[in-house]
Amino acid sequence: MSPLQAFEEFDEDNSGTLDKAELKEAIYEKLRVQDITNREFEILWSSLDTDQSGSVDYHEFVRKLEQYGVKNLSKEEFILYQLAKAAARAKMTMASLFEMIDKKGRGYISK
């Protein structure tokens, strides 16, 4: 799972940010981490919410992960991921998406 996929999975209300409750749910329920104390959670929250806005946006989330060597998607991977997500929302297969882009029917997509 990429950082983007994790962030989107944790962002229950699709607000584009994580609040404390969403992060807590992600840690305890989705990641099944059971041995983190409330104090440790507060330290983690403070280190993620760098602007102290009360929420963590994607950039804050990724910045923290990168400190621990977790790499984000490359620009190309991110674009492909967004295309796949859009296709899924539109209930399209990747093949039908490809055919839609390949207007000349050549079997490949040029720049």
C-alpha positions in Angstrom: 0.0 0.0 0.0 1.4 3.4 -0.9 1.3 6.4 1.4 -1.5 7.9 -0.8 -3.6 4.7 -0.6 -3.0 4.6 3.2 -4.0 8.2 3.6 -7.2 7.8 1.6 -8.0 4.7 3.5 -7.6 6.5 6.8 -9.5 9.6 5.7 -13.0 8.2 6.6 -14.9 11.3 5.8 -13.0 12.0 2.5 -12.2 15.5 3.8 -8.6 15.5 2.5 -7.3 15.6 6.1 -7.1 13.3 9.0 -8.4 14.3 12.4 -7.4 12.7 15.7 -10.3 10.3 15.7 -9.5 9.1 12.1 -5.8 8.6 13.0 -6.7 6.8 16.2 -9.1 4.5 14.3 -6.5 3.9 11.6 -3.8 2.9 14.2 -6.0 0.7 16.5 -8.5 -0.8 14.0 -6.9 -0.8 10.5 -3.3 -1.2 11.4 -4.2 -3.2 14.6 -1.5 -1.6 16.7 -2.6 -2.3 20.3 0.5 -1.4 22.3 0.5 2.4 21.8 -0.3 4.4 24.9 -2.4 7.6 24.9 0.8 9.6 25.6 2.6 8.0 22.6 -0.4 8.7 20.4 -0.3 12.4 21.5 3.4 12.5 20.7 2.7 10.9 17.3 -0.2 13.3 16.6 2.0 16.4 17.5 4.7 15.2 15.2 2.3 14.7 12.3 0.2 17.9 12.8 3.2 20.2 12.2 1.1 23.3 11.6 -1.0 22.6 14.7 -4.2 23.1 12.8 -5.9 20.2 14.5 -5.8 18.1 11.3 -3.2 16.4 9.2 -3.1 16.9 5.5 -1.5 14.6 3.0 1.7 16.6 2.8 2.2 16.5 6.6 1.4 12.7 6.5 3.9 12.0 3.7 6.6 14.2 5.2 6.5 12.1 8.4 6.6 8.8 6.5 9.6 10.0 4.4 11.5 10.6 7.6 11.3 6.9 8.2 12.3 5.9 4.7 8.8 5.3 3.3 8.7 6.4 -0.3 5.8 8.1 -1.9 4.6 7.3 -5.5 6.6 8.8 -8.3 4.8 11.4 -10.4 4.1 8.8 -13.1 2.8 6.2 -10.6 0.6 8.9 -9.0 -0.9 9.8 -12.4 -1.6 6.1 -13.2 -3.1 5.6 -9.7 -5.4 8.5 -10.2 -6.4 7.2 -13.6 -7.2 3.8 -12.2 -9.2 5.4 -9.4 -11.2 7.5 -11.8 -11.8 4.5 -14.0 -13.1 2.5 -11.0 -15.4 5.4 -10.0 -16.8 5.5 -13.5 -17.2 1.7 -13.4 -14.8 1.3 -16.3 -12.2 -1.4 -16.9 -8.6 -0.3 -17.5 -9.0 -1.8 -21.0 -12.0 0.4 -21.8 -10.1 3.4 -20.4 -7.2 2.6 -22.6 -9.5 2.2 -25.7 -11.0 5.6 -24.9 -7.6 7.2 -24.9 -6.3 5.3 -27.9 -8.6 7.1 -30.3 -6.8 5.8 -33.4 -7.1 2.2 -32.3 -3.4 1.5 -32.7 -3.0 -0.5 -29.5 -0.6 2.0 -27.9 -0.7 5.6 -26.7 1.7 8.2 -27.9 2.9 11.2 -26.0 
